[in-house]
């Protein structure tokens, strides 16, 4: 039975990934909230100009949704393949967090991206990476109430 902290970590991670996927689906409609236009949105989210068109954002939404599903599945019914998928999610998040640290030194401090990266994107990716590692960690069988960990080894039948 998976442990409660791993399920909580999976819930946090899946919630953020699903919310991000929903934002990408929203942007695929041509909407630019929370920015005024596509260029402003691109600079706030990516720090550079990039298209927020369906061919770009729909695959990202699918990837985020798939990652969310893998993490939840691993937290409920651990399996080697799901564990590998969850470790891949952790790897992607760690790469984004490391890139965010680099960008703190490579970007101008007067941009919206700099401050969003500093206060939101990088710390969130670091926390989510830790959550993914918590979910991917192999779970030991839980002990029954009042049972010593060595009891089965010395029990005579």
Phi, psi and omega in degrees: 000123179300149183276161185296316179300324178293321178294321178295318178298318179295320179296315178300309183298313180296323179297315181291316180297320179292321177297318178295320177298318179297321176299317179296321176296320178298315180293333178295339178282352183101353177289152183236009179306138010268008180266167181283327181211174184297322181295315179296319178298315181299315180291327179286322184273321187246344182079009179203170180276128178210151181286142174249053182264160181308319179297339179267312188274335180294316176298325177294320177297319178295318179297316180295319179293318178297316179300318178300314180296320179297316181296315180296316180298319179297324181287336183262320180222082184305139180207152182303313181294320177294324177296316178298318177298319179293323175294326176294321176298315178298320179296315178298318179292323179292322176297319178294321178295317179294320176297322178298322177295316177301314182296336177298331180263343185259347183257156174288139184286351182271002184266155176296321180300318180304311184287324175293321178294317181293314187265341185232298190299306184292311178298321180296317179296322178295316179294317180292327176297315178299320179296318179296321177294323177297318180291321183285340183299130179299137182264134175278150178299139181281151179273147174286156180308124175080007182262133178281150183296337181263359188300318181294328182291331183253358180292130178260130181249000000 
